[in-house]
């Protein structure tokens, strides 16, 4: 079985400074990967390049065996920011956004949105605007908004950063559920609990290289 | 007529429903709103593109836009006059001294305001808004509309300010409208004419309308900016 995502080489520099110089790696479906490393080690940049939101010198990037150009977004890959941005509308409309963007009619998307709302446990928040939500609630809404699209690969930047207690526990459970449901999940994180989850595969970024 | 008598007469004209006075107000609103309607789409689009894309000459365009904000309206009127006069390149269109010429002039005056406000709004927007839209599958048009929607209060402030400039300018309207009664005489050109004749009553009445319009647009803008600040 071919991997979900394959990369032969990736380099990224900011001026004279080379941030990333990675040899090939692969991401398989149904697995979660923790990308660790110190602050400024390039974790977020790596995820953003894979999401097509940032450019880099990329060789041999393939998604499900099909070449993917650098800087090109893919409908099966969804990136979630460390502090997710929710549009200035209700939670329900935020979750429906991607479906609408992909041309699905409101009637057809209703069921999918309801499922995603139930999955993330945000039913009580459905009509609220984003500024009324806590950090943990925003993160769950962002995960639901990504999941409703049923992408094959999730790129999550520090999903538990700045969360504590219940919000963090719920977010970790949702992240685990995504991989269990067969998607690939790549997580940039510092959170030991997340990194040390059973079945979590680990990459460590050090000096611009992947270790482990 | 003393100033007091003129003010009393002005109130009589305003509240007595004087058809000439309200006809002038109608022409002003029609010309300003149509000019604004023509300028809004290209102005917002140009502002968005300048904010989102880097290309050679971009900096020069931004400086030009900012310069146009302070451009004297009478100079815009002069340039349009030369272009639309019988000897000008567009003389055959017979636009000079028509409402259409005034609409064109006010669209040109509102355009840089719309560009500048949109540019500033989109540049100041949270970059995650556009990235989130793109990552969720939005194409360039939907991502642009989403970003503009997220900055709608600041963009709308530009629209309102554009209206403010169009309704209150006198130089361009006078040059290319010609101040023809019942056709191209608007609030500002009528005030200039009546005052020059020593007829203050209509000027005061129209001035009051203009002040109310200016205050109204600023109140709306303050409310919108307050709404934006709530988010």
Interface residues (C-beta under 8 A of the other chain):
Chain A: X51 X52 X53 X73 X75 X77 X78 X79 X80 X81 X83 X84 X85 X87 X88 X97 X98 X101 X102 X129 X131 X145 X146 X149
Chain B: X126 X128 X129 X131 X132 X133 X134 X135 X136 X137 X138 X139 X142 X146 X149 X150 X230 X231
